[in-house]
Amino acid sequence: MDDRLVFTSSQAARFLGVSLATVRRWADAGHLEYYRTPGGQRRFSREQLESFIASLHQPRQRSAGEDTARAA
């Protein structure tokens, strides 16, 4: 297991098993929390990445609109 506390985008991609482009896309979409360094680079905490992984394993809740759309 990786003991780092803070990950660069590339390190986060390796940790999550996805491409760098996917990490950037998820971060830009708000799915992955991150902060920016003074130089503007994204940094991800281990806690944030583990929280994201855990959220993928939780059942997704349907909205009322989804149920109505499927019934039509």
N, C-alpha and C positions, 0 to 999 in steps of 0.2 A: 504494500500500500504506500502511496505517496505521502510523505510527512510534511510537505511544504504547506505553509499557511496562506501564501499569496501566489497566484498563478498569472502568467502572461496569457495572452490569447492563444498562442501556440501550445503552451503547457496545458491550458484548460481544454483545448481540442483533444490532445492526447489523453488526458484524464477521462474525458467523456466518451472517447472513442469515435469522434466525428472529425470532419475537416475543419480547417481554420475558417473557411467561408461560412460554414454552418454556425460556428460560434459567433461570428460577426453578425450574421443574419438574426440569430436568436437574441443576441444582445440588443441590436437595433430595434427589434420588435418588442422588447421588454420582457422576453421570456427568461432571460438570464440577467441577474443583477450584477452590476459592476461599478467601479469608480474609475475616475481618470486621474492619472498622475499629472503633476505640473506640466509635463511635456506632452500631455494629451493622449497617452497610451492607456488602453483599458487594462484593469487588473481585477481579478476575480478571487474572492476568498474561498478557501476550501469549504467553509460552512455554506456559502452561497451555492457552490456547485453541488454539494451533497443534498441541499434542500431542493434544488432543481431535479436531481435524480429521483428523490423521494416523491416529488409531485407527479412524476411520470407514472408512478405505480399506484396512484390514487384513482379510483373510479371517477370518470368525468360526469358532472351533473348536467342533465339536459335542461334546456330552457323550455318554457311553455310554447314558444314559437316553433321549436324543433318538432314537438309532438304534433302540433297542428299541421305543419308542412308535410309530415309523413302520412297523416291520415287522409290528405287530399288526393 
